[in-house]
Amino acid sequence: MRDECYPGFFTRIEDILESDDEVRFVDLLRDLDTDLYFNHDTVINSSVNECVEVGASKCLIALVRGEVCDMDRAFHALDLPDSGVTPLAYIAHSCPEESQVIDLILTKCGGAGLANVYCTIGAVHGLPLHFLLINLSVMEHLYLWYQGASLVKLVILLCLWETKPIMDSLRVLVKYTDSINGIAWTVLKNGGLKQFAALLLIARDKVIAPFDTGLTIHNYIKHELDSISADKLSVEQEEYKCILMDAGTLLTMFELTGDDLSSYCSSMQKFVSVDDTVDDIRGLLTKNQVAVFEND
């Protein structure tokens, strides 16, 4: 977006986007819609890219929700990014709890096409799903779980009301993202046990689906464990071995519980206290023959 194309426009909107003032943003673009001087579709397209570049998440969400113009015009712009970062990837990175916005973009813009586009934001090069998984792993309450702690505790933390917004966003994205089993294996090899558990919680069948080789993630884990020598393991090897063993335990847990855990999380429509969630999840696990201990 440049002033030589639209004299004065960038100057007028720059301050609005810097402060991410969606009210002024919506008012300005609605006013321009009645101005014959402007090619409004081009302005919308330029505004989308500028929102992503500047980081104006509230303004971008206003566009997606159709507050500025007809939604079809807005989504046409969303499908043609010039900045190198798709709006979907940006929202997954910067507004991970906006599951309804993510769903709107995927529904209106061809879904799988956008969900499988790699973008670079900061030091991370990945799919929109990767950005959501990173946001999930750094949620404050998930720091209560650490490697070697109870896996039942990890599952409970992922099922809390506080985790639900990002889990809802993940649930939307996995519908359109290819090779969920490959993504799960990659995050596991990188030590992302929280992310691996989250993928199992929302897309168990896709995680355990066979790869093109016919092997499954169970086979990959067994092969990796068999390849690790039992003698004189380094600290890194010992940690990796523990991660793989925990992953195997999680797979067994989710196979025993079937869809019960996923259904519990997806059907949660109002606040549920931590104590109630703990009781509910422990009850579901016990019902499905998963061992639950007093301190879990």
C-alpha positions as CSV (number, residue, x, y, z in Angstrom):
1,M,0.0,0.0,0.0
2,R,1.7,3.2,-1.2
3,D,0.6,6.9,-1.2
4,E,1.6,7.3,-4.8
5,C,-1.3,4.8,-5.7
6,Y,-3.7,6.2,-3.2
7,P,-2.7,9.7,-2.2
8,G,-2.9,10.3,1.5
9,F,-4.4,6.9,2.3
10,F,-1.4,5.3,3.9
11,T,-0.8,8.4,6.0
12,R,-4.4,8.3,7.2
13,I,-4.4,4.6,8.0
14,E,-0.9,4.2,9.4
15,D,-1.7,5.5,12.8
16,I,-4.8,3.5,13.0
17,L,-3.0,0.2,12.3
18,E,-0.1,1.1,14.6
19,S,-2.5,1.5,17.5
20,D,-4.6,-1.5,16.2
21,D,-7.8,0.7,16.5
22,E,-10.4,-1.5,14.9
23,V,-13.2,1.1,15.4
24,R,-11.4,3.8,13.4
25,F,-10.2,1.2,10.9
26,V,-13.8,0.0,10.2
27,D,-15.1,3.6,10.0
28,L,-12.4,4.7,7.5
29,L,-12.8,1.8,5.1
30,R,-16.6,2.0,5.2
31,D,-16.3,5.7,4.3
32,L,-14.0,4.8,1.4
33,D,-16.5,2.3,0.1
34,T,-18.6,5.3,-1.0
35,D,-15.7,7.2,-2.5
36,L,-15.5,6.7,-6.3
37,Y,-11.8,7.7,-6.3
38,F,-10.8,4.4,-4.6
39,N,-10.8,0.9,-6.0
40,H,-12.2,-0.5,-2.8
41,D,-11.2,-4.2,-3.6
42,T,-7.6,-3.0,-4.0
43,V,-7.7,-1.0,-0.8
44,I,-9.1,-4.1,1.1
45,N,-6.3,-6.3,-0.3
46,S,-3.7,-3.7,0.6
47,S,-5.2,-3.3,4.1
48,V,-5.0,-7.1,4.7
49,N,-1.3,-7.1,3.9
50,E,-0.7,-4.0,5.9
51,C,-2.5,-5.5,9.0
52,V,-0.3,-8.6,8.8
53,E,2.9,-6.6,8.3
54,V,2.2,-4.1,11.1
55,G,0.6,-6.7,13.5
56,A,-2.8,-5.1,13.7
57,S,-4.7,-8.3,14.7
58,K,-7.9,-6.5,15.8
59,C,-8.2,-4.7,12.5
60,L,-7.5,-7.9,10.6
61,I,-10.2,-9.8,12.6
62,A,-12.7,-7.0,11.9
63,L,-12.0,-7.6,8.1
64,V,-12.5,-11.3,8.4
65,R,-15.7,-11.0,10.3
66,G,-17.2,-8.8,7.6
67,E,-17.3,-5.6,9.6
68,V,-15.6,-3.6,6.8
69,C,-17.2,-4.9,3.7
70,D,-19.1,-7.8,2.2
71,M,-17.4,-11.0,3.5
72,D,-16.8,-12.4,0.0
73,R,-14.7,-9.4,-1.0
74,A,-12.7,-9.6,2.2
75,F,-12.0,-13.3,1.8
76,H,-10.9,-12.7,-1.8
77,A,-8.2,-10.4,-0.4
78,L,-7.3,-12.9,2.3
79,D,-6.6,-15.5,-0.4
80,L,-4.1,-13.3,-2.2
81,P,-1.4,-12.3,0.4
82,D,1.6,-10.2,-0.8
83,S,3.5,-10.0,2.5
84,G,4.8,-13.6,2.5
85,V,2.7,-14.4,5.5
86,T,-0.9,-15.6,5.0
87,P,-3.5,-14.0,7.3
88,L,-4.3,-17.5,8.5
89,A,-0.7,-18.1,9.6
90,Y,-0.6,-14.7,11.2
91,I,-3.8,-15.3,13.2
92,A,-2.6,-18.7,14.3
93,H,0.6,-17.0,15.5
94,S,-0.8,-13.9,17.1
95,C,-4.4,-14.6,17.9
96,P,-4.4,-18.4,18.5
97,E,-7.6,-18.3,20.6
98,E,-9.7,-17.0,17.6
99,S,-11.1,-20.3,16.6
100,Q,-14.2,-18.8,14.9
101,V,-12.0,-16.5,12.8
102,I,-9.8,-19.4,11.8
103,D,-12.8,-21.4,10.9
104,L,-14.2,-18.5,8.8
105,I,-11.0,-18.2,6.8
106,L,-10.7,-21.9,6.2
107,T,-14.4,-22.2,5.2
108,K,-14.3,-19.2,2.8
109,C,-10.8,-19.5,1.3
110,G,-10.5,-23.1,0.2
111,G,-9.4,-24.6,3.5
112,A,-6.7,-27.1,2.7
113,G,-4.9,-24.7,0.4
114,L,-4.2,-22.1,3.1
115,A,-3.8,-24.7,6.0
116,N,-0.9,-26.3,4.2
117,V,1.1,-23.2,3.2
118,Y,4.4,-22.7,5.1
119,C,5.2,-19.2,6.3
120,T,8.1,-17.7,8.3
121,I,7.2,-15.6,11.3
122,G,10.2,-14.6,13.5
123,A,12.5,-17.6,13.9
124,V,9.8,-20.2,13.0
125,H,9.1,-21.6,9.6
126,G,6.0,-23.7,9.6
127,L,2.3,-24.3,8.9
128,P,-0.5,-22.5,10.7
129,L,-0.9,-25.6,12.9
130,H,2.7,-25.3,14.0
131,F,2.2,-21.8,15.2
132,L,-0.9,-22.9,17.2
133,L,1.1,-25.8,18.8
134,I,3.9,-23.4,19.8
135,N,1.3,-21.1,21.4
136,L,-0.2,-24.0,23.2
137,S,3.1,-25.2,24.6
138,V,3.9,-21.9,26.2
139,M,0.5,-21.4,28.0
140,E,1.3,-20.4,31.6
141,H,-0.7,-23.1,33.3
142,L,0.9,-25.8,31.1
143,Y,4.2,-25.0,32.8
144,L,2.8,-26.9,35.8
145,W,3.6,-30.0,33.8
146,Y,7.3,-31.0,33.2
147,Q,9.0,-33.9,31.6
148,G,8.7,-36.9,33.9
149,A,5.6,-35.7,35.7
150,S,2.3,-37.5,35.7
151,L,0.8,-38.0,32.2
152,V,-2.6,-38.0,33.7
153,K,-1.8,-34.5,35.0
154,L,-0.8,-33.4,31.5
155,V,-4.1,-34.7,30.0
156,I,-6.1,-32.9,32.7
157,L,-4.2,-29.6,32.0
158,L,-5.0,-29.9,28.3
159,C,-8.7,-30.5,29.2
160,L,-9.0,-27.4,31.4
161,W,-11.3,-24.5,30.4
162,E,-8.3,-22.2,30.1
163,T,-6.9,-24.4,27.3
164,K,-10.1,-24.8,25.4
165,P,-9.8,-21.7,23.1
166,I,-6.5,-22.9,21.6
167,M,-7.7,-26.5,21.5
168,D,-10.7,-25.4,19.6
169,S,-8.5,-23.6,17.1
170,L,-6.4,-26.7,16.7
171,R,-9.5,-28.8,16.2
172,V,-10.5,-26.6,13.3
173,L,-7.1,-26.6,11.7
174,V,-6.5,-30.4,11.8
175,K,-9.5,-30.9,9.6
176,Y,-7.7,-29.2,6.8
177,T,-4.0,-29.9,7.5
178,D,-2.3,-32.8,5.7
179,S,-0.1,-35.4,7.3
180,I,-1.1,-35.0,10.9
181,N,0.7,-38.2,11.7
182,G,3.9,-36.7,10.3
183,I,3.5,-33.5,12.2
184,A,2.9,-35.5,15.4
185,W,6.0,-37.5,14.8
186,T,8.1,-34.4,14.1
187,V,7.0,-32.6,17.2
188,L,7.6,-35.7,19.3
189,K,11.1,-36.1,18.0
190,N,11.7,-32.5,18.9
191,G,10.6,-33.1,22.5
192,G,7.1,-31.7,22.2
193,L,5.3,-34.1,24.4
194,K,2.6,-31.5,25.3
195,Q,2.0,-30.8,21.6
196,F,1.9,-34.6,20.9
197,A,-0.7,-35.1,23.6
198,A,-2.8,-32.2,22.3
199,L,-2.8,-33.7,18.8
200,L,-3.9,-37.1,20.3
201,L,-6.6,-35.4,22.2
202,I,-8.2,-33.7,19.2
203,A,-7.2,-36.0,16.3
204,R,-6.2,-39.4,17.6
205,D,-7.3,-41.3,14.5
206,K,-5.1,-39.1,12.3
207,V,-2.1,-39.4,14.6
208,I,-2.2,-43.2,14.6
209,A,-3.0,-43.5,10.9
210,P,-0.4,-45.4,8.8
211,F,2.2,-43.5,6.9
212,D,2.8,-44.1,3.2
213,T,5.2,-46.8,4.2
214,G,2.5,-48.7,6.0
215,L,4.1,-48.1,9.3
216,T,2.4,-46.3,12.1
217,I,3.7,-43.9,14.8
218,H,3.7,-47.0,17.2
219,N,6.2,-48.6,14.8
220,Y,8.3,-45.5,14.7
221,I,8.5,-45.2,18.4
222,K,9.4,-48.8,18.9
223,H,12.1,-48.6,16.2
224,E,13.6,-45.5,17.8
225,L,13.6,-47.1,21.3
226,D,15.2,-50.3,19.8
227,S,17.9,-48.1,18.2
228,I,18.9,-46.5,21.5
229,S,21.7,-48.4,23.2
230,A,21.0,-49.4,26.8
231,D,24.6,-48.8,27.7
232,K,26.0,-45.4,28.8
233,L,23.3,-43.2,27.4
234,S,24.0,-39.5,27.2
235,V,21.8,-37.1,29.1
236,E,20.1,-36.2,25.8
237,Q,19.6,-39.8,24.8
238,E,18.1,-40.6,28.2
239,E,15.7,-37.7,28.0
240,Y,14.7,-38.7,24.4
241,K,14.1,-42.3,25.6
242,C,11.9,-41.0,28.4
243,I,9.9,-38.9,25.9
244,L,9.4,-41.8,23.6
245,M,8.3,-44.1,26.4
246,D,5.8,-41.4,27.7
247,A,4.5,-41.1,24.1
248,G,3.8,-44.8,24.0
249,T,2.0,-44.6,27.3
250,L,-0.1,-41.7,26.0
251,L,-1.0,-43.7,22.9
252,T,-2.2,-46.5,25.0
253,M,-4.2,-44.2,27.2
254,F,-6.0,-42.6,24.3
255,E,-6.6,-46.0,22.6
256,L,-8.2,-47.2,25.8
257,T,-10.4,-44.1,26.2
258,G,-11.4,-43.9,22.6
259,D,-13.3,-40.6,21.9
260,D,-14.3,-40.0,25.5
261,L,-11.6,-37.4,26.3
262,S,-11.9,-35.6,23.0
263,S,-15.7,-35.5,23.3
264,Y,-15.4,-34.1,26.9
265,C,-13.3,-31.2,25.7
266,S,-15.2,-30.4,22.5
267,S,-18.5,-30.4,24.3
268,M,-17.4,-28.1,27.1
269,Q,-19.6,-25.0,26.5
270,K,-19.3,-23.1,29.8
271,F,-16.7,-22.7,32.5
272,V,-15.8,-25.8,34.4
273,S,-13.7,-25.5,37.6
274,V,-10.3,-27.1,37.9
275,D,-11.5,-29.4,40.6
276,D,-14.5,-30.5,38.6
277,T,-12.3,-31.1,35.5
278,V,-9.9,-33.2,37.6
279,D,-12.8,-35.3,38.9
280,D,-14.3,-35.7,35.4
281,I,-11.0,-36.7,33.7
282,R,-10.0,-39.1,36.5
283,G,-13.5,-40.7,36.3
284,L,-13.2,-41.1,32.5
285,L,-9.8,-42.6,32.7
286,T,-10.8,-45.0,35.5
287,K,-13.9,-46.1,33.6
288,N,-11.7,-47.0,30.6
289,Q,-9.2,-49.0,32.7
290,V,-6.5,-46.4,32.7
291,A,-4.5,-46.5,35.9
292,V,-4.9,-43.3,38.0
293,F,-3.0,-42.8,41.2
294,E,-3.7,-40.7,44.2
295,N,-1.2,-37.9,43.3
296,D,-2.2,-37.7,39.6
